[in-house]
């Protein structure tokens, strides 16, 4: 189907203003991304509490924000969430409205992680922070009022890649009780050369050139593209992973990477729920203030969380 009219309006506005993602300045990219957050933010349901904490990470303290819905119960199931932004932009504020919405609609606690960003902190810094966050939540579950046997990992775009990589890393750890990996238009393979990467290379907010710039900022070397911690598609074994909910967008350079990863998981015997949203662009689930179908997709994600962690 054609590009959704609401997405088309955003694409047209971006074309007139010029995208900060097409610059070679990560600080400019961050300012542009933060400005978009204000324009895209949608209303969120009330929560029981929102708390900011820190834990001792691999290099320094890592900030987390814990969203507790009114009906979570005790001990509560939880989603450990990693924000998108190309490993370079994004933070707790950029995805605050998305996390609030998921917590309220799914009835699960959301633990958002403020991992280190490139280019100041190159790979594997973000991955190490996220993996440490999953382990910290599991180890601190009783103190946090959470159920260590009902945990999920999730994220959008770069955060989806980090969630998939963390699911692989902790698959064989004795404590691991992950019930779901929630992957929203994830990056899964830095070596991929897919049809969607060519068909959607320009004209849909996220461009292929911008992606290459972000990858150069993130990865220390070219060979790092083949590291399964960065490209979970390239892991040698995907069996034994938790079920996955993989949601993608039609007009997204990363669309086919999401589809291929879903196929890979299914071939390995992993249960996969998947959906591609027609007419949508990369990042649309953060745009509920301007794109109506963003909330539809978040409702689908929340339903998957509820089924995995509460039903």
DRENDO-1510 file (C-alpha; in Angstrom, 1 decimal, always signed):
<recs>
REC; n; res; u; v; w
REC; 1; UNK; +0.0; +0.0; +0.0 .
REC; 2; UNK; +1.2; +3.6; -0.3 .
REC; 3; UNK; +2.8; +5.5; +2.5 .
REC; 4; UNK; +0.3; +6.4; +5.2 .
REC; 5; UNK; -0.8; +10.1; +4.8 .
REC; 6; UNK; +0.3; +10.9; +8.4 .
REC; 7; UNK; +3.7; +9.4; +7.7 .
REC; 8; UNK; +3.9; +11.3; +4.4 .
REC; 9; UNK; +3.3; +14.5; +6.2 .
REC; 10; UNK; +6.2; +13.8; +8.5 .
REC; 11; UNK; +8.4; +12.8; +5.5 .
REC; 12; UNK; +7.5; +16.1; +3.7 .
REC; 13; UNK; +8.2; +18.2; +6.8 .
REC; 14; UNK; +11.6; +16.5; +7.2 .
REC; 15; UNK; +12.5; +17.1; +3.6 .
REC; 16; UNK; +11.7; +20.8; +4.0 .
REC; 17; UNK; +13.6; +21.1; +7.3 .
REC; 18; UNK; +16.5; +18.8; +6.5 .
REC; 19; UNK; +17.3; +15.7; +8.6 .
REC; 20; UNK; +19.8; +16.1; +11.4 .
REC; 21; UNK; +20.6; +12.4; +10.8 .
REC; 22; UNK; +22.2; +13.2; +7.5 .
REC; 23; UNK; +24.9; +15.3; +9.2 .
REC; 24; UNK; +28.3; +14.1; +10.4 .
REC; 25; UNK; +27.8; +15.6; +13.8 .
REC; 26; UNK; +26.4; +13.3; +16.5 .
REC; 27; UNK; +25.5; +16.2; +18.8 .
REC; 28; UNK; +23.4; +17.7; +16.0 .
REC; 29; UNK; +21.8; +14.3; +15.5 .
REC; 30; UNK; +20.9; +14.2; +19.2 .
REC; 31; UNK; +19.4; +17.7; +19.2 .
REC; 32; UNK; +17.3; +16.8; +16.2 .
REC; 33; UNK; +16.1; +13.6; +17.8 .
REC; 34; UNK; +15.2; +15.3; +21.1 .
REC; 35; UNK; +13.3; +18.0; +19.2 .
REC; 36; UNK; +11.3; +15.2; +17.4 .
REC; 37; UNK; +10.4; +13.7; +20.7 .
REC; 38; UNK; +8.5; +16.8; +21.7 .
REC; 39; UNK; +6.6; +16.8; +18.4 .
REC; 40; UNK; +5.8; +13.0; +18.5 .
REC; 41; UNK; +4.9; +12.6; +22.1 .
REC; 42; UNK; +1.5; +11.1; +22.8 .
REC; 43; UNK; -0.7; +11.1; +25.9 .
REC; 44; UNK; -0.1; +8.2; +28.3 .
REC; 45; UNK; -2.3; +6.5; +30.9 .
REC; 46; UNK; -1.7; +7.1; +34.6 .
REC; 47; UNK; +0.8; +4.8; +36.4 .
REC; 48; UNK; +1.2; +3.9; +40.1 .
REC; 49; UNK; +4.8; +5.2; +40.2 .
REC; 50; UNK; +7.8; +6.2; +38.1 .
REC; 51; UNK; +11.2; +6.0; +39.8 .
REC; 52; UNK; +14.8; +6.8; +38.7 .
REC; 53; UNK; +17.5; +4.5; +40.0 .
REC; 54; UNK; +21.1; +3.6; +39.2 .
REC; 55; UNK; +23.1; +0.4; +39.4 .
REC; 56; UNK; +26.8; -0.3; +39.2 .
REC; 57; UNK; +27.5; -1.1; +35.5 .
REC; 58; UNK; +30.6; -2.5; +33.8 .
REC; 59; UNK; +32.2; +1.0; +33.5 .
REC; 60; UNK; +30.1; +3.3; +35.7 .
REC; 61; UNK; +26.7; +3.7; +37.2 .
REC; 62; UNK; +23.9; +3.0; +34.7 .
REC; 63; UNK; +20.6; +4.9; +35.1 .
REC; 64; UNK; +17.3; +3.2; +34.8 .
REC; 65; UNK; +13.7; +4.4; +35.0 .
REC; 66; UNK; +11.1; +2.0; +36.5 .
REC; 67; UNK; +7.5; +2.4; +35.4 .
REC; 68; UNK; +5.0; +0.6; +37.7 .
REC; 69; UNK; +1.4; +0.3; +36.5 .
REC; 70; UNK; -1.5; +0.3; +38.9 .
REC; 71; UNK; -2.4; -3.4; +38.2 .
REC; 72; UNK; +1.1; -5.0; +38.1 .
REC; 73; UNK; +0.6; -7.1; +41.2 .
REC; 74; UNK; +3.3; -8.2; +43.6 .
REC; 75; UNK; +5.8; -9.6; +42.7 .
REC; 76; UNK; +5.3; -8.0; +39.3 .
REC; 77; UNK; +6.3; -9.2; +35.8 .
REC; 78; UNK; +8.8; -6.8; +34.1 .
REC; 79; UNK; +10.0; -5.8; +30.7 .
REC; 80; UNK; +13.6; -4.6; +30.5 .
REC; 81; UNK; +13.6; -2.0; +27.7 .
REC; 82; UNK; +16.4; -0.6; +25.5 .
REC; 83; UNK; +15.6; +2.6; +23.6 .
REC; 84; UNK; +16.3; +3.1; +19.9 .
REC; 85; UNK; +18.4; +5.8; +18.3 .
REC; 86; UNK; +21.2; +4.1; +16.3 .
REC; 87; UNK; +23.3; +3.5; +19.4 .
REC; 88; UNK; +24.1; +7.3; +19.2 .
REC; 89; UNK; +20.9; +9.2; +20.1 .
REC; 90; UNK; +18.0; +8.6; +22.4 .
REC; 91; UNK; +17.8; +8.4; +26.2 .
REC; 92; UNK; +15.3; +7.9; +29.0 .
REC; 93; UNK; +13.3; +11.0; +28.0 .
REC; 94; UNK; +13.0; +10.2; +24.3 .
REC; 95; UNK; +11.2; +7.0; +25.0 .
REC; 96; UNK; +9.4; +8.0; +28.2 .
REC; 97; UNK; +6.0; +8.2; +26.6 .
REC; 98; UNK; +6.5; +4.8; +24.9 .
REC; 99; UNK; +7.5; +3.1; +28.1 .
REC; 100; UNK; +4.7; +4.6; +30.1 .
REC; 101; UNK; +2.2; +3.4; +27.5 .
REC; 102; UNK; +3.5; -0.1; +27.4 .
REC; 103; UNK; +3.6; -0.4; +31.2 .
REC; 104; UNK; +0.0; +0.8; +31.5 .
REC; 105; UNK; -1.5; -1.2; +28.7 .
REC; 106; UNK; +0.4; -4.4; +29.4 .
REC; 107; UNK; +0.1; -4.2; +33.1 .
REC; 108; UNK; +3.8; -5.0; +33.6 .
REC; 109; UNK; +6.6; -3.0; +35.1 .
REC; 110; UNK; +8.9; -1.5; +32.5 .
REC; 111; UNK; +12.6; -1.0; +33.4 .
REC; 112; UNK; +14.1; +1.5; +30.8 .
REC; 113; UNK; +17.9; +1.4; +30.6 .
REC; 114; UNK; +20.0; +4.5; +29.8 .
REC; 115; UNK; +23.0; +2.7; +28.3 .
REC; 116; UNK; +26.2; +4.4; +27.1 .
REC; 117; UNK; +26.1; +6.0; +23.6 .
REC; 118; UNK; +28.5; +6.1; +20.7 .
REC; 119; UNK; +30.7; +7.6; +19.4 .
REC; 120; UNK; +32.0; +8.5; +22.9 .
REC; 121; UNK; +31.5; +4.9; +23.9 .
REC; 122; UNK; +31.8; +2.5; +21.0 .
REC; 123; UNK; +30.7; -1.2; +20.8 .
REC; 124; UNK; +30.5; -3.2; +23.0 .
REC; 125; UNK; +29.8; -0.5; +25.6 .
REC; 126; UNK; +26.0; -0.3; +25.0 .
REC; 127; UNK; +25.7; -4.1; +24.8 .
REC; 128; UNK; +27.6; -4.6; +28.1 .
REC; 129; UNK; +25.4; -2.0; +29.9 .
REC; 130; UNK; +22.2; -3.7; +28.6 .
REC; 131; UNK; +23.4; -7.2; +29.5 .
REC; 132; UNK; +24.4; -5.9; +33.0 .
REC; 133; UNK; +20.9; -4.4; +33.3 .
REC; 134; UNK; +19.2; -7.7; +32.6 .
REC; 135; UNK; +21.4; -9.5; +35.1 .
REC; 136; UNK; +20.8; -6.7; +37.7 .
REC; 137; UNK; +17.1; -6.8; +37.4 .
REC; 138; UNK; +17.1; -10.6; +37.8 .
REC; 139; UNK; +19.4; -10.4; +40.8 .
REC; 140; UNK; +17.5; -7.5; +42.4 .
REC; 141; UNK; +14.0; -8.8; +41.6 .
REC; 142; UNK; +12.9; -9.3; +45.2 .
REC; 143; UNK; +14.2; -5.9; +46.3 .
REC; 144; UNK; +12.5; -4.3; +43.3 .
REC; 145; UNK; +9.2; -6.1; +43.8 .
REC; 146; UNK; +9.6; -8.1; +40.6 .
REC; 147; UNK; +9.1; -11.7; +39.6 .
REC; 148; UNK; +12.5; -13.0; +38.3 .
REC; 149; UNK; +10.6; -15.9; +36.6 .
REC; 150; UNK; +8.5; -13.5; +34.5 .
REC; 151; UNK; +10.9; -11.2; +32.7 .
REC; 152; UNK; +11.1; -10.0; +29.1 .
REC; 153; UNK; +13.7; -8.0; +27.1 .
REC; 154; UNK; +12.7; -5.6; +24.4 .
REC; 155; UNK; +13.6; -2.5; +22.4 .
REC; 156; UNK; +13.1; -0.6; +19.2 .
REC; 157; UNK; +15.6; -0.3; +16.3 .
REC; 158; UNK; +19.1; -0.2; +18.0 .
REC; 159; UNK; +17.4; -1.3; +21.2 .
REC; 160; UNK; +15.8; -4.2; +19.4 .
REC; 161; UNK; +19.2; -5.3; +18.3 .
REC; 162; UNK; +20.5; -5.0; +21.9 .
REC; 163; UNK; +17.5; -7.0; +23.3 .
REC; 164; UNK; +18.1; -9.8; +20.8 .
REC; 165; UNK; +21.8; -9.9; +21.6 .
REC; 166; UNK; +21.0; -10.0; +25.3 .
REC; 167; UNK; +18.5; -12.8; +24.9 .
REC; 168; UNK; +21.3; -14.8; +23.1 .
REC; 169; UNK; +23.8; -14.0; +25.8 .
REC; 170; UNK; +21.8; -15.2; +28.8 .
REC; 171; UNK; +20.1; -18.1; +27.1 .
REC; 172; UNK; +22.2; -20.6; +28.9 .
REC; 173; UNK; +22.6; -18.9; +32.2 .
REC; 174; UNK; +21.2; -20.9; +35.1 .
REC; 175; UNK; +18.9; -18.1; +36.3 .
REC; 176; UNK; +17.5; -17.2; +32.9 .
REC; 177; UNK; +13.7; -17.2; +32.9 .
REC; 178; UNK; +13.0; -14.8; +30.0 .
REC; 179; UNK; +9.5; -15.2; +28.7 .
REC; 180; UNK; +9.7; -12.9; +25.7 .
REC; 181; UNK; +11.9; -10.8; +23.4 .
REC; 182; UNK; +10.0; -7.8; +22.1 .
REC; 183; UNK; +11.8; -6.6; +19.0 .
REC; 184; UNK; +10.4; -3.5; +17.3 .
REC; 185; UNK; +11.8; -2.9; +13.8 .
REC; 186; UNK; +15.2; -4.2; +15.0 .
REC; 187; UNK; +18.6; -4.0; +13.4 .
REC; 188; UNK; +19.8; -7.6; +13.3 .
REC; 189; UNK; +22.7; -7.8; +10.8 .
REC; 190; UNK; +25.2; -5.2; +9.9 .
REC; 191; UNK; +26.3; -7.2; +6.9 .
REC; 192; UNK; +22.8; -7.4; +5.4 .
REC; 193; UNK; +22.2; -6.3; +1.8 .
REC; 194; UNK; +18.4; -6.7; +1.6 .
REC; 195; UNK; +15.7; -5.5; -0.9 .
REC; 196; UNK; +14.2; -3.1; +1.7 .
REC; 197; UNK; +17.6; -1.6; +2.3 .
REC; 198; UNK; +17.6; -0.6; -1.4 .
REC; 199; UNK; +13.9; +0.1; -1.9 .
REC; 200; UNK; +13.6; +2.3; +1.2 .
REC; 201; UNK; +17.1; +3.8; +1.1 .
REC; 202; UNK; +15.8; +7.4; +0.9 .
REC; 203; UNK; +12.6; +9.3; +1.3 .
REC; 204; UNK; +11.3; +7.6; +4.5 .
REC; 205; UNK; +13.0; +9.5; +7.3 .
REC; 206; UNK; +15.7; +6.9; +8.1 .
REC; 207; UNK; +18.1; +6.7; +5.1 .
REC; 208; UNK; +20.6; +4.1; +4.3 .
REC; 209; UNK; +23.4; +6.8; +4.3 .
REC; 210; UNK; +22.4; +7.9; +7.8 .
REC; 211; UNK; +22.4; +4.3; +8.9 .
REC; 212; UNK; +26.0; +3.9; +7.6 .
REC; 213; UNK; +27.0; +7.0; +9.5 .
REC; 214; UNK; +25.5; +5.7; +12.7 .
REC; 215; UNK; +27.2; +2.3; +12.3 .
REC; 216; UNK; +30.6; +4.0; +11.7 .
REC; 217; UNK; +30.0; +6.0; +15.0 .
REC; 218; UNK; +29.0; +2.8; +16.8 .
REC; 219; UNK; +31.4; +0.1; +15.7 .
REC; 220; UNK; +35.2; +0.4; +16.3 .
REC; 221; UNK; +36.2; -1.6; +13.2 .
REC; 222; UNK; +34.7; -3.0; +10.0 .
REC; 223; UNK; +35.1; -6.5; +11.2 .
REC; 224; UNK; +32.9; -5.8; +14.3 .
REC; 225; UNK; +29.9; -5.9; +11.9 .
REC; 226; UNK; +30.2; -9.7; +12.0 .
REC; 227; UNK; +30.2; -10.0; +15.8 .
REC; 228; UNK; +27.0; -11.7; +16.9 .
REC; 229; UNK; +26.8; -9.3; +19.9 .
REC; 230; UNK; +26.3; -6.5; +17.3 .
REC; 231; UNK; +24.6; -8.6; +14.6 .
REC; 232; UNK; +22.5; -11.2; +16.4 .
REC; 233; UNK; +21.4; -12.7; +13.0 .
REC; 234; UNK; +25.0; -14.0; +12.7 .
REC; 235; UNK; +24.9; -16.0; +16.0 .
REC; 236; UNK; +25.8; -19.7; +15.2 .
REC; 237; UNK; +22.8; -21.1; +17.1 .
REC; 238; UNK; +19.4; -19.5; +17.8 .
REC; 239; UNK; +17.8; -22.5; +19.5 .
REC; 240; UNK; +16.5; -22.3; +23.0 .
REC; 241; UNK; +15.7; -18.6; +22.9 .
REC; 242; UNK; +12.6; -17.2; +24.5 .
REC; 243; UNK; +9.5; -16.6; +22.2 .
REC; 244; UNK; +9.7; -13.4; +20.1 .
REC; 245; UNK; +7.3; -10.7; +19.1 .
REC; 246; UNK; +8.8; -9.0; +16.1 .
REC; 247; UNK; +7.0; -5.9; +14.7 .
REC; 248; UNK; +8.2; -4.1; +11.6 .
REC; 249; UNK; +7.3; -1.3; +9.2 .
REC; 250; UNK; +6.7; -1.5; +5.4 .
REC; 251; UNK; +8.7; +1.6; +4.4 .
REC; 252; UNK; +11.7; +0.9; +6.6 .
REC; 253; UNK; +15.3; +0.0; +5.4 .
REC; 254; UNK; +15.4; -2.5; +8.3 .
REC; 255; UNK; +12.1; -4.3; +7.3 .
REC; 256; UNK; +13.7; -7.3; +5.8 .
REC; 257; UNK; +16.2; -7.8; +8.6 .
REC; 258; UNK; +13.3; -8.2; +11.0 .
REC; 259; UNK; +11.6; -10.7; +8.6 .
REC; 260; UNK; +14.8; -12.7; +8.1 .
REC; 261; UNK; +15.4; -12.8; +11.9 .
REC; 262; UNK; +11.9; -14.0; +12.5 .
REC; 263; UNK; +12.5; -16.8; +9.9 .
REC; 264; UNK; +15.8; -17.7; +11.5 .
REC; 265; UNK; +14.2; -18.0; +15.0 .
REC; 266; UNK; +11.3; -20.1; +13.6 .
REC; 267; UNK; +13.7; -22.5; +11.9 .
REC; 268; UNK; +15.5; -22.9; +15.3 .
REC; 269; UNK; +12.2; -23.9; +16.9 .
REC; 270; UNK; +11.5; -20.5; +18.6 .
REC; 271; UNK; +7.9; -19.4; +18.7 .
REC; 272; UNK; +7.5; -16.1; +16.8 .
REC; 273; UNK; +4.6; -13.6; +16.6 .
REC; 274; UNK; +5.2; -11.2; +13.8 .
REC; 275; UNK; +3.5; -8.3; +12.0 .
REC; 276; UNK; +4.5; -5.7; +9.4 .
REC; 277; UNK; +2.6; -2.5; +9.6 .
REC; 278; UNK; +1.7; -1.3; +6.1 .
REC; 279; UNK; +2.3; +2.3; +5.2 .
REC; 280; UNK; +4.5; +2.9; +8.2 .
REC; 281; UNK; +8.1; +4.2; +8.4 .
REC; 282; UNK; +11.0; +3.3; +10.8 .
REC; 283; UNK; +10.5; +4.6; +14.3 .
REC; 284; UNK; +6.7; +5.2; +13.9 .
REC; 285; UNK; +5.8; +3.6; +17.3 .
REC; 286; UNK; +7.5; +6.6; +19.0 .
REC; 287; UNK; +5.3; +9.0; +17.0 .
REC; 288; UNK; +1.8; +8.4; +18.5 .
REC; 289; UNK; +1.3; +12.2; +18.8 .
REC; 290; UNK; +1.3; +12.4; +15.0 .
REC; 291; UNK; +0.7; +8.9; +13.7 .
REC; 292; UNK; -2.5; +7.1; +14.8 .
REC; 293; UNK; -1.3; +3.6; +13.9 .
REC; 294; UNK; +1.6; +4.0; +16.4 .
REC; 295; UNK; -0.8; +3.4; +19.2 .
REC; 296; UNK; -2.3; +0.5; +17.4 .
REC; 297; UNK; +1.1; -1.1; +17.2 .
REC; 298; UNK; +1.9; -0.3; +20.8 .
REC; 299; UNK; -1.4; -2.0; +21.8 .
REC; 300; UNK; -0.3; -5.1; +19.8 .
REC; 301; UNK; +3.1; -5.0; +21.6 .
REC; 302; UNK; +1.4; -4.6; +25.0 .
REC; 303; UNK; -1.0; -7.5; +24.2 .
REC; 304; UNK; +2.0; -9.7; +23.5 .
REC; 305; UNK; +3.6; -8.7; +26.8 .
REC; 306; UNK; +0.5; -9.4; +28.7 .
REC; 307; UNK; +0.1; -12.9; +27.1 .
REC; 308; UNK; +3.7; -13.8; +27.8 .
REC; 309; UNK; +4.0; -12.4; +31.3 .
REC; 310; UNK; +0.6; -12.3; +32.8 .
REC; 311; UNK; -1.8; -14.8; +31.2 .
</recs>
